[in-house]
Amino acid sequence: MLRKDRYKAFIEYFSTHQPDAKTELNYSTPYELLVAVILSAQCTDKRINQITPALFERFPDPYILAASTPEEVFTYIKSVSYPNNKANHLVGMAKVLTSQFNGEVPAAIEDLQKMPGVGRKTANVISSIVYEAPALAVDTHVFRVANRIGLVQNAKTPLAVEKQLVKFIPNKMIRHAHHWLILHGRYICVARRPKCEICPLTHFCQYYEYQQKGKMLTEPAYNVQKKEKIKVSNKAIKIGQALKKYAVKEEDRFLKK
């Protein structure tokens, strides 16, 4: 299948079955979303939603948060990953937000990245959700699913994945594609054992295609090898190598904001 056909099938499926996919983080203002996204680095949305109600009640706006201390913020977020760093980031973010942007979350990616704890991924999330900009944040789920399906080729970094996705996905669909890929990776195309048996994308998924070819070629080859003591075919070996290529390894560097 050509890559353009794979993209067409991808967009057709999700625009039909999940046209209004949204973030699973709970928030009511752009400021709250920014706080939640910073906290979500290497942590689940479920955990973040458990601790943000009390946090938002104590710090309802960036001015109150800026006047606080990392030590106080820590007491509200100590159950999330890397609470010390995130407490420092939140207070630092609030100080920059109030001093440079009058407490209003900026729209530009470059301005968002001026705040502590806000990297390209977080900036893209805010830009796409709050301002409906054609920005696509690449987290571990997006990185994994885009590689497995075959939407990207030889993309070894989040930025490389982002550039290929935005090149082939129509502008009006880019902000939706972020959620499509995340939710699919979170619930079906999981890291260790993807649930291919219930996946609706197998008819155009490159990983599934290699997986099926690998089964058809390696099992008969193994039986022949056992009976006649001959080597497994070169083609079966190549399929095995391809499988390793598309079984994307999770690394902390892909989770950096």
C-alpha positions as CSV (number, residue, x, y, z in Angstrom):
1,M,0.0,0.0,0.0
2,L,1.3,3.5,-0.9
3,R,1.8,5.9,2.0
4,K,-0.8,8.3,0.5
5,D,-3.4,5.5,0.5
6,R,-2.5,4.7,4.1
7,Y,-3.0,8.3,5.1
8,K,-6.3,8.4,3.2
9,A,-7.5,5.3,5.1
10,F,-6.4,6.7,8.4
11,I,-8.2,10.0,8.0
12,E,-11.3,8.4,6.6
13,Y,-11.6,6.0,9.5
14,F,-11.1,8.4,12.3
15,S,-13.0,11.3,10.8
16,T,-16.0,9.0,10.6
17,H,-15.7,7.1,13.9
18,Q,-14.0,9.7,16.2
19,P,-14.6,13.1,14.6
20,D,-14.6,14.9,17.9
21,A,-11.8,13.2,19.8
22,K,-10.7,15.4,22.7
23,T,-8.0,15.4,25.4
24,E,-8.8,13.4,28.5
25,L,-7.4,16.0,30.8
26,N,-10.0,17.9,32.8
27,Y,-9.7,21.7,32.6
28,S,-11.9,24.8,32.3
29,T,-9.5,27.5,31.2
30,P,-6.4,27.7,29.1
31,Y,-4.4,28.3,32.3
32,E,-5.7,25.1,33.8
33,L,-4.9,23.2,30.6
34,L,-1.4,24.5,30.6
35,V,-0.9,23.4,34.2
36,A,-2.4,20.0,33.5
37,V,-0.3,19.4,30.4
38,I,2.9,20.3,32.3
39,L,2.0,17.8,35.0
40,S,1.1,15.1,32.5
41,A,4.8,14.6,31.4
42,Q,5.5,10.9,32.0
43,C,2.3,10.5,34.0
44,T,-1.2,9.3,33.1
45,D,-4.1,11.7,32.5
46,K,-6.1,9.7,35.1
47,R,-3.6,10.5,37.8
48,I,-3.5,14.2,36.8
49,N,-7.3,14.5,36.9
50,Q,-7.2,13.1,40.4
51,I,-4.9,15.8,41.8
52,T,-5.9,18.9,39.7
53,P,-9.2,19.7,41.4
54,A,-7.5,20.6,44.7
55,L,-4.7,22.3,42.9
56,F,-7.0,24.5,40.9
57,E,-9.0,25.4,44.0
58,R,-5.9,26.6,45.8
59,F,-4.4,28.2,42.7
60,P,-7.3,29.4,40.5
61,D,-5.2,31.8,38.4
62,P,-1.6,32.3,37.5
63,Y,-1.1,35.3,39.8
64,I,-1.9,33.2,42.9
65,L,0.4,30.4,41.6
66,A,3.2,32.9,40.9
67,A,3.0,34.2,44.5
68,S,3.3,30.7,45.9
69,T,6.4,28.5,46.4
70,P,7.5,25.2,44.9
71,E,7.4,23.7,48.4
72,E,3.7,24.5,48.7
73,V,2.9,23.4,45.2
74,F,4.7,20.1,45.9
75,T,2.2,19.2,48.6
76,Y,-0.6,19.2,46.0
77,I,1.3,17.2,43.3
78,K,3.5,14.8,45.2
79,S,1.7,11.8,43.8
80,V,2.6,12.6,40.2
81,S,6.0,11.7,38.6
82,Y,8.9,14.1,39.2
83,P,6.9,16.3,41.6
84,N,9.9,18.4,42.7
85,N,10.8,19.4,39.1
86,K,7.2,20.0,38.2
87,A,6.5,22.2,41.2
88,N,9.5,24.4,40.2
89,H,8.2,24.5,36.6
90,L,4.7,25.4,37.6
91,V,5.7,28.4,39.8
92,G,8.3,29.5,37.2
93,M,5.7,29.2,34.4
94,A,3.2,31.3,36.4
95,K,5.8,34.0,37.0
96,V,6.6,34.3,33.3
97,L,2.9,34.1,32.3
98,T,2.0,37.0,34.6
99,S,5.1,39.2,34.0
100,Q,5.4,38.8,30.2
101,F,1.9,37.8,29.0
102,N,-0.4,39.6,31.5
103,G,-1.7,36.2,32.8
104,E,-3.0,35.2,29.4
105,V,-1.8,32.0,27.8
106,P,-0.1,33.0,24.5
107,A,-1.0,31.4,21.1
108,A,2.5,31.4,19.5
109,I,4.6,28.3,19.9
110,E,7.7,30.4,20.4
111,D,6.0,32.4,23.2
112,L,4.7,29.3,25.0
113,Q,8.2,27.8,25.0
114,K,9.6,30.8,26.9
115,M,7.9,29.4,30.0
116,P,9.6,26.8,32.3
117,G,8.3,23.3,31.8
118,V,6.9,24.1,28.3
119,G,8.7,22.4,25.5
120,R,7.6,21.9,21.9
121,K,5.2,19.1,22.7
122,T,3.4,21.0,25.4
123,A,3.3,24.2,23.3
124,N,1.8,22.2,20.4
125,V,-0.9,20.8,22.7
126,I,-1.9,24.2,24.0
127,S,-1.8,25.8,20.5
128,S,-4.0,23.0,18.9
129,I,-6.5,22.7,21.7
130,V,-6.9,26.3,22.9
131,Y,-6.4,28.1,19.6
132,E,-7.3,25.3,17.2
133,A,-4.1,25.8,15.4
134,P,-2.7,23.1,13.0
135,A,-0.1,21.9,15.5
136,L,0.6,18.3,16.3
137,A,2.2,17.3,19.5
138,V,4.2,14.0,19.4
139,D,4.2,12.1,22.7
140,T,5.1,8.4,23.2
141,H,1.7,7.2,21.9
142,V,1.8,9.3,18.7
143,F,5.4,8.3,18.1
144,R,4.7,4.6,18.5
145,V,1.4,4.5,16.5
146,A,2.7,6.6,13.6
147,N,5.7,4.3,13.2
148,R,3.7,1.1,13.5
149,I,0.9,2.0,11.1
150,G,3.4,3.2,8.6
151,L,2.4,6.9,8.5
152,V,6.1,7.9,8.9
153,Q,9.3,6.5,7.5
154,N,12.7,6.4,9.2
155,A,11.5,8.9,11.7
156,K,13.7,8.4,14.8
157,T,12.8,11.5,16.8
158,P,9.5,13.2,17.8
159,L,10.3,16.2,15.6
160,A,10.9,14.0,12.6
161,V,7.5,12.3,13.2
162,E,5.8,15.6,13.6
163,K,7.2,17.0,10.3
164,Q,6.1,14.0,8.3
165,L,2.6,13.9,9.8
166,V,1.9,17.6,9.2
167,K,3.2,17.2,5.7
168,F,0.7,14.5,4.7
169,I,-2.3,15.4,6.9
170,P,-4.6,18.2,5.7
171,N,-4.3,21.4,7.9
172,K,-7.9,21.2,9.1
173,M,-7.3,17.6,10.4
174,I,-4.0,18.1,12.1
175,R,-5.3,19.1,15.5
176,H,-7.7,16.1,15.5
177,A,-5.0,13.6,14.4
178,H,-3.1,14.3,17.6
179,H,-6.0,12.9,19.7
180,W,-6.7,10.1,17.2
181,L,-3.2,8.8,17.5
182,I,-2.9,9.3,21.3
183,L,-6.2,7.5,22.1
184,H,-5.5,4.6,19.7
185,G,-2.1,4.2,21.3
186,R,-3.4,4.4,24.8
187,Y,-6.2,1.8,24.4
188,I,-5.5,-0.4,21.4
189,C,-2.0,0.0,19.9
190,V,-0.3,-0.3,23.4
191,A,3.4,-0.6,23.7
192,R,4.2,-4.1,24.7
193,R,1.3,-6.2,23.3
194,P,-0.7,-4.3,20.8
195,K,-4.3,-5.5,20.6
196,C,-4.3,-6.3,16.9
197,E,-7.2,-8.7,17.3
198,I,-9.6,-5.8,18.0
199,C,-7.9,-3.1,16.0
200,P,-10.0,-1.6,13.2
201,L,-6.9,-0.4,11.3
202,T,-5.3,-3.7,10.4
203,H,-6.4,-3.4,6.8
204,F,-3.9,-0.7,6.3
205,C,-1.4,-1.1,9.2
206,Q,2.1,-1.8,8.1
207,Y,3.1,-3.4,11.4
208,Y,0.1,-5.9,11.1
209,E,1.1,-6.6,7.5
210,Y,4.6,-7.5,8.5
211,Q,3.4,-9.5,11.5
212,Q,1.1,-11.7,9.3
213,K,3.8,-12.2,6.6
214,G,6.2,-13.1,9.3
215,K,3.9,-15.8,10.7
216,M,3.2,-17.2,7.2
217,L,6.9,-17.4,6.3
218,T,8.7,-18.3,9.5
219,E,6.4,-21.1,10.8
220,P,6.6,-23.2,7.6
221,A,10.3,-22.4,7.3
222,Y,10.9,-23.6,10.9
223,N,9.1,-26.9,10.1
224,V,11.3,-27.5,7.1
225,Q,14.4,-26.6,9.0
226,K,13.5,-29.1,11.7
227,K,12.9,-32.0,9.3
228,E,15.5,-31.4,6.7
229,K,18.0,-29.4,8.7
230,I,18.2,-26.4,6.3
231,K,18.4,-22.7,7.1
232,V,15.4,-20.5,7.4
233,S,14.8,-18.6,4.2
234,N,16.4,-15.2,3.7
235,K,13.0,-13.7,3.2
236,A,11.8,-14.9,6.6
237,I,14.8,-13.4,8.2
238,K,14.1,-10.0,6.5
239,I,10.5,-10.1,7.8
240,G,11.9,-10.7,11.3
241,Q,14.1,-7.7,11.0
242,A,11.2,-5.6,9.8
243,L,9.2,-6.7,12.8
244,K,12.0,-5.4,15.1
245,K,12.1,-2.2,13.2
246,Y,8.4,-1.4,13.8
247,A,8.3,-2.6,17.4
248,V,9.2,0.9,18.6
249,K,11.1,1.0,21.8
250,E,9.8,3.3,24.5
251,E,12.5,5.7,25.7
252,D,12.4,8.6,28.1
253,R,13.7,11.0,25.5
254,F,10.5,10.5,23.5
255,L,8.5,11.6,26.5
256,K,10.3,14.9,27.0
257,K,8.1,17.9,26.7
